[in-house]
């Protein structure tokens, strides 16, 4: 099952929100190894610093980021929210229905 991982990469300038994709078994949460592997594929070499708060720190202290914080998971099931901004943009791009005479 697909699982979108929402996370913030914290730089000196501030956090940058990003997303990653994992394939996991239904009804499970991503494991530490799966998350570290996903980050490694994205060129973030990290280690788990705080398992409770889901904070990862760079293995190399000279990396350009200070930490990565997981902010949420989206597996397309319950709790998935509708993106109102995206809906508005798409609505403006679609041709409008003609008005009556």
GIMOCOR-V32137 format. One record per residue. RES is the residue in one letter. PSI is psi in whole degrees, 0 to 359 (NA if undefined). OMEGA is omega as a letter, one per 20 degrees, with the letter a starting at -180 (* if undefined). D_LAST is the distance of its C-alpha to the last C-alpha in Angstrom with 1 decimal. Layout:
<<RES	PSI	OMEGA	D_LAST> <RES	PSI	OMEGA	D_LAST>>
//
This chain:
<<X	142	r	49.6> <X	141	r	47.8> <X	118	r	48.4> <X	126	a	46.8> <X	120	r	49.3> <X	132	a	48.0> <X	159	r	50.7> <X	131	r	51.5> <X	117	a	53.9> <X	117	r	55.7> <X	171	r	56.7> <X	326	a	58.5> <X	344	a	55.2> <X	175	a	53.6> <X	149	r	52.0> <X	116	a	49.6> <X	133	r	47.5> <X	173	r	47.7> <X	150	r	47.2> <X	165	a	49.3> <X	132	r	49.1> <X	154	r	51.8> <X	117	a	52.2> <X	167	r	54.1> <X	143	a	55.0> <X	138	r	52.6> <X	5	r	53.6> <X	161	r	55.6> <X	155	r	55.3> <X	142	r	56.2> <X	168	r	59.9> <X	314	a	61.6> <X	319	r	62.6> <X	317	r	59.0> <X	315	r	57.7> <X	320	r	60.5> <X	318	r	59.8> <X	314	r	56.1> <X	321	r	57.0> <X	320	r	59.7> <X	334	r	57.1> <X	12	r	55.1> <X	27	r	58.3> <X	107	r	59.0> <X	104	a	62.7> <X	167	r	62.9> <X	153	r	65.0> <X	122	r	64.1> <X	315	a	65.3> <X	105	a	64.0> <X	327	a	63.0> <X	319	a	61.9> <X	359	a	59.4> <X	56	r	58.6> <X	130	r	59.8> <X	140	r	61.0> <X	152	r	63.2> <X	143	r	63.9> <X	320	r	67.1> <X	114	a	67.8> <X	343	a	67.9> <X	3	r	67.1> <X	160	a	63.6> <X	355	a	60.7> <X	157	a	59.3> <X	321	r	61.1> <X	167	r	59.6> <X	129	r	56.8> <X	124	r	55.4> <X	129	a	53.4> <X	344	r	50.6> <X	169	r	49.2> <X	147	r	48.5> <X	114	r	45.4> <X	12	r	45.9> <X	3	a	42.3> <X	209	a	43.3> <X	149	r	43.2> <X	351	r	42.7> <X	129	a	40.5> <X	151	r	37.9> <X	134	r	34.3> <X	100	a	34.0> <X	324	r	31.2> <X	315	r	31.5> <X	318	r	31.2> <X	320	r	28.2> <X	316	r	26.5> <X	313	r	27.5> <X	320	r	26.3> <X	325	r	23.0> <X	335	a	22.5> <X	333	a	23.6> <X	146	r	21.3> <X	139	a	18.0> <X	149	r	15.1> <X	141	r	12.5> <X	143	r	9.1> <X	158	a	6.7> <X	166	a	3.8> <X	NA	*	0.0>>
//
